[in-house]
Amino acid sequence: MSPLRWLWKAFVRVITIVAAICGIAMLAYLPYVFWETSKLNELCEEIKPGLEVKALSALVEKFGFDARWVERRGYTDREGNKNVFVPTNSSVGDYGCEIVHDGNKVISATTRR
C-alpha cells in the first residue's frame, strides 16, 4: 500500500470518528435544552406579582439558574420599573424569563424568546 493511500485512509477514519463524536454530543445536548427550557418555564410560572424582590435570588437558585441575573441592575423602563432577564445556559441568552419589578415587589414575569 502506498504511503499516500495509507494517509488518505487514516484521514477518512479521523473524520468519521469526529463526525460520530459530534453526532453523539448533539443527541445528548438536545434533551438538555428541552429539560432546561422546561425548568425556566416552571421558574417563570412560580414568580407571581407581589413576590418580594429579596426572594428572587433563592427562587432562581432553587431552579438551578444563576442568581446573579436577578441581582443585576437590569434596565429601567419608561414607568421606572426595573427589568431583569434570566436566560437559559443552553440557548445562549435567546430564551429566558423577563422579570419586571419596582425595586421591592415583582410586577410581572414573562417567558421571552
PyRosetta script that sets phi, psi and omega in degrees:
from pyrosetta import init, pose_from_sequence

init()
pose = pose_from_sequence("MSPLRWLWKAFVRVITIVAAICGIAMLAYLPYVFWETSKLNELCEEIKPGLEVKALSALVEKFGFDARWVERRGYTDREGNKNVFVPTNSSVGDYGCEIVHDGNKVISATTRR")
pose.set_psi(1, 133.7)
pose.set_omega(1, -178.1)
pose.set_phi(2, -73.4)
pose.set_psi(2, 152.7)
pose.set_omega(2, -179.9)
pose.set_phi(3, -60.8)
pose.set_psi(3, -33.4)
pose.set_omega(3, 179.9)
pose.set_phi(4, -68.1)
pose.set_psi(4, -40.7)
pose.set_omega(4, 178.4)
pose.set_phi(5, -65.7)
pose.set_psi(5, -42.3)
pose.set_omega(5, 178.1)
pose.set_phi(6, -61.6)
pose.set_psi(6, -42.7)
pose.set_omega(6, 179.4)
pose.set_phi(7, -63.4)
pose.set_psi(7, -41.0)
pose.set_omega(7, 178.9)
pose.set_phi(8, -63.3)
pose.set_psi(8, -43.9)
pose.set_omega(8, 179.1)
pose.set_phi(9, -63.4)
pose.set_psi(9, -40.5)
pose.set_omega(9, 178.3)
pose.set_phi(10, -64.0)
pose.set_psi(10, -41.4)
pose.set_omega(10, 178.8)
pose.set_phi(11, -62.3)
pose.set_psi(11, -44.8)
pose.set_omega(11, 179.8)
pose.set_phi(12, -63.2)
pose.set_psi(12, -40.5)
pose.set_omega(12, 176.9)
pose.set_phi(13, -61.1)
pose.set_psi(13, -45.2)
pose.set_omega(13, -180.0)
pose.set_phi(14, -62.5)
pose.set_psi(14, -45.0)
pose.set_omega(14, 179.1)
pose.set_phi(15, -62.1)
pose.set_psi(15, -40.8)
pose.set_omega(15, 178.8)
pose.set_phi(16, -63.2)
pose.set_psi(16, -43.5)
pose.set_omega(16, 179.4)
pose.set_phi(17, -65.0)
pose.set_psi(17, -43.8)
pose.set_omega(17, 178.9)
pose.set_phi(18, -62.1)
pose.set_psi(18, -42.2)
pose.set_omega(18, 179.1)
pose.set_phi(19, -64.7)
pose.set_psi(19, -39.4)
pose.set_omega(19, 178.4)
pose.set_phi(20, -65.3)
pose.set_psi(20, -42.8)
pose.set_omega(20, 178.5)
pose.set_phi(21, -63.3)
pose.set_psi(21, -42.3)
pose.set_omega(21, 178.3)
pose.set_phi(22, -64.1)
pose.set_psi(22, -40.1)
pose.set_omega(22, 178.3)
pose.set_phi(23, -63.6)
pose.set_psi(23, -44.1)
pose.set_omega(23, 178.2)
pose.set_phi(24, -64.4)
pose.set_psi(24, -41.9)
pose.set_omega(24, 178.6)
pose.set_phi(25, -62.0)
pose.set_psi(25, -40.0)
pose.set_omega(25, 179.3)
pose.set_phi(26, -65.8)
pose.set_psi(26, -39.4)
pose.set_omega(26, 178.3)
pose.set_phi(27, -65.6)
pose.set_psi(27, -30.1)
pose.set_omega(27, 177.1)
pose.set_phi(28, -80.5)
pose.set_psi(28, -31.2)
pose.set_omega(28, -176.0)
pose.set_phi(29, -72.9)
pose.set_psi(29, -39.4)
pose.set_omega(29, -176.6)
pose.set_phi(30, -60.6)
pose.set_psi(30, -46.8)
pose.set_omega(30, 176.2)
pose.set_phi(31, -61.8)
pose.set_psi(31, -34.9)
pose.set_omega(31, 177.5)
pose.set_phi(32, -62.6)
pose.set_psi(32, -42.5)
pose.set_omega(32, 178.7)
pose.set_phi(33, -61.1)
pose.set_psi(33, -46.0)
pose.set_omega(33, -179.9)
pose.set_phi(34, -65.6)
pose.set_psi(34, -40.3)
pose.set_omega(34, 178.5)
pose.set_phi(35, -63.2)
pose.set_psi(35, -47.1)
pose.set_omega(35, -178.1)
pose.set_phi(36, -66.7)
pose.set_psi(36, -37.0)
pose.set_omega(36, 177.3)
pose.set_phi(37, -63.8)
pose.set_psi(37, -40.5)
pose.set_omega(37, 178.4)
pose.set_phi(38, -67.1)
pose.set_psi(38, -36.0)
pose.set_omega(38, 176.7)
pose.set_phi(39, -64.2)
pose.set_psi(39, -39.3)
pose.set_omega(39, 179.1)
pose.set_phi(40, -67.5)
pose.set_psi(40, -39.1)
pose.set_omega(40, 176.7)
pose.set_phi(41, -61.2)
pose.set_psi(41, -42.0)
pose.set_omega(41, 177.3)
pose.set_phi(42, -62.4)
pose.set_psi(42, -42.7)
pose.set_omega(42, 178.1)
pose.set_phi(43, -59.3)
pose.set_psi(43, -48.2)
pose.set_omega(43, -177.2)
pose.set_phi(44, -63.6)
pose.set_psi(44, -36.1)
pose.set_omega(44, 177.9)
pose.set_phi(45, -70.8)
pose.set_psi(45, -29.6)
pose.set_omega(45, -178.6)
pose.set_phi(46, -73.3)
pose.set_psi(46, -27.2)
pose.set_omega(46, -178.6)
pose.set_phi(47, -81.7)
pose.set_psi(47, 108.1)
pose.set_omega(47, -177.2)
pose.set_phi(48, -103.7)
pose.set_psi(48, 151.0)
pose.set_omega(48, 174.0)
pose.set_phi(49, -57.9)
pose.set_psi(49, 137.6)
pose.set_omega(49, -179.3)
pose.set_phi(50, 98.3)
pose.set_psi(50, -12.9)
pose.set_omega(50, 177.6)
pose.set_phi(51, -65.1)
pose.set_psi(51, 138.5)
pose.set_omega(51, 179.9)
pose.set_phi(52, -69.9)
pose.set_psi(52, 140.6)
pose.set_omega(52, -179.1)
pose.set_phi(53, -61.8)
pose.set_psi(53, -32.2)
pose.set_omega(53, 179.5)
pose.set_phi(54, -60.5)
pose.set_psi(54, -27.8)
pose.set_omega(54, -177.3)
pose.set_phi(55, -83.7)
pose.set_psi(55, -9.9)
pose.set_omega(55, -176.1)
pose.set_phi(56, -64.3)
pose.set_psi(56, -43.2)
pose.set_omega(56, -177.1)
pose.set_phi(57, -57.8)
pose.set_psi(57, -48.0)
pose.set_omega(57, -179.3)
pose.set_phi(58, -64.6)
pose.set_psi(58, -39.0)
pose.set_omega(58, -179.9)
pose.set_phi(59, -66.4)
pose.set_psi(59, -43.0)
pose.set_omega(59, 179.6)
pose.set_phi(60, -63.8)
pose.set_psi(60, -42.3)
pose.set_omega(60, 178.5)
pose.set_phi(61, -67.3)
pose.set_psi(61, -34.0)
pose.set_omega(61, 178.1)
pose.set_phi(62, -58.8)
pose.set_psi(62, -35.0)
pose.set_omega(62, -179.5)
pose.set_phi(63, -90.2)
pose.set_psi(63, 3.2)
pose.set_omega(63, 173.6)
pose.set_phi(64, 89.5)
pose.set_psi(64, 17.3)
pose.set_omega(64, 178.6)
pose.set_phi(65, -107.4)
pose.set_psi(65, 164.2)
pose.set_omega(65, -176.1)
pose.set_phi(66, -77.4)
pose.set_psi(66, 122.0)
pose.set_omega(66, -177.4)
pose.set_phi(67, -68.1)
pose.set_psi(67, -17.8)
pose.set_omega(67, 179.8)
pose.set_phi(68, -60.8)
pose.set_psi(68, -25.0)
pose.set_omega(68, 179.6)
pose.set_phi(69, -63.5)
pose.set_psi(69, -37.8)
pose.set_omega(69, -179.1)
pose.set_phi(70, -88.2)
pose.set_psi(70, -14.0)
pose.set_omega(70, 177.6)
pose.set_phi(71, -85.8)
pose.set_psi(71, -8.3)
pose.set_omega(71, 178.0)
pose.set_phi(72, -72.8)
pose.set_psi(72, 166.8)
pose.set_omega(72, 177.5)
pose.set_phi(73, -72.3)
pose.set_psi(73, -34.8)
pose.set_omega(73, -175.0)
pose.set_phi(74, 70.5)
pose.set_psi(74, -157.2)
pose.set_omega(74, 175.7)
pose.set_phi(75, -122.8)
pose.set_psi(75, 156.9)
pose.set_omega(75, -179.3)
pose.set_phi(76, -101.1)
pose.set_psi(76, 129.6)
pose.set_omega(76, 179.8)
pose.set_phi(77, -87.2)
pose.set_psi(77, -175.2)
pose.set_omega(77, -176.0)
pose.set_phi(78, -62.7)
pose.set_psi(78, -30.7)
pose.set_omega(78, -179.6)
pose.set_phi(79, -82.6)
pose.set_psi(79, -3.3)
pose.set_omega(79, -179.7)
pose.set_phi(80, 90.0)
pose.set_psi(80, 7.7)
pose.set_omega(80, 178.6)
pose.set_phi(81, -85.3)
pose.set_psi(81, 149.8)
pose.set_omega(81, 177.6)
pose.set_phi(82, -88.9)
pose.set_psi(82, 140.5)
pose.set_omega(82, 178.2)
pose.set_phi(83, -121.5)
pose.set_psi(83, 123.8)
pose.set_omega(83, 174.7)
pose.set_phi(84, -123.3)
pose.set_psi(84, 155.1)
pose.set_omega(84, -174.8)
pose.set_phi(85, -129.4)
pose.set_psi(85, 123.3)
pose.set_omega(85, 176.7)
pose.set_phi(86, -104.0)
pose.set_psi(86, 106.8)
pose.set_omega(86, -178.3)
pose.set_phi(87, -89.6)
pose.set_psi(87, 161.9)
pose.set_omega(87, 169.6)
pose.set_phi(88, -77.4)
pose.set_psi(88, 152.7)
pose.set_omega(88, 177.2)
pose.set_phi(89, -75.9)
pose.set_psi(89, -31.8)
pose.set_omega(89, -173.4)
pose.set_phi(90, -78.0)
pose.set_psi(90, -24.0)
pose.set_omega(90, -176.6)
pose.set_phi(91, -101.2)
pose.set_psi(91, 10.6)
pose.set_omega(91, 176.7)
pose.set_phi(92, 53.1)
pose.set_psi(92, 46.5)
pose.set_omega(92, 174.2)
pose.set_phi(93, 79.9)
pose.set_psi(93, 6.2)
pose.set_omega(93, -179.8)
pose.set_phi(94, -82.6)
pose.set_psi(94, -19.3)
pose.set_omega(94, -175.8)
pose.set_phi(95, -133.8)
pose.set_psi(95, 133.6)
pose.set_omega(95, -178.7)
pose.set_phi(96, -171.5)
pose.set_psi(96, -176.4)
pose.set_omega(96, 179.9)
pose.set_phi(97, -109.8)
pose.set_psi(97, 118.1)
pose.set_omega(97, 178.0)
pose.set_phi(98, -92.3)
pose.set_psi(98, 123.1)
pose.set_omega(98, -177.5)
pose.set_phi(99, -113.6)
pose.set_psi(99, 127.0)
pose.set_omega(99, 178.5)
pose.set_phi(100, -111.5)
pose.set_psi(100, 128.8)
pose.set_omega(100, 178.9)
pose.set_phi(101, -143.6)
pose.set_psi(101, 163.0)
pose.set_omega(101, -179.0)
pose.set_phi(102, -97.8)
pose.set_psi(102, 9.2)
pose.set_omega(102, -177.7)
pose.set_phi(103, 106.0)
pose.set_psi(103, -26.1)
pose.set_omega(103, 179.0)
pose.set_phi(104, -119.0)
pose.set_psi(104, -45.4)
pose.set_omega(104, -176.0)
pose.set_phi(105, -125.5)
pose.set_psi(105, 148.4)
pose.set_omega(105, 177.3)
pose.set_phi(106, -74.5)
pose.set_psi(106, 136.8)
pose.set_omega(106, 177.2)
pose.set_phi(107, -97.8)
pose.set_psi(107, -43.7)
pose.set_omega(107, 179.0)
pose.set_phi(108, -159.0)
pose.set_psi(108, 159.9)
pose.set_omega(108, 173.7)
pose.set_phi(109, -141.4)
pose.set_psi(109, 123.0)
pose.set_omega(109, -174.4)
pose.set_phi(110, -133.7)
pose.set_psi(110, 140.8)
pose.set_omega(110, 174.7)
pose.set_phi(111, -77.7)
pose.set_psi(111, 131.1)
pose.set_omega(111, -178.0)
pose.set_phi(112, -125.3)
pose.set_psi(112, 147.1)
pose.set_omega(112, 174.4)
pose.set_phi(113, -116.0)
pose.dump_pdb("model.pdb")
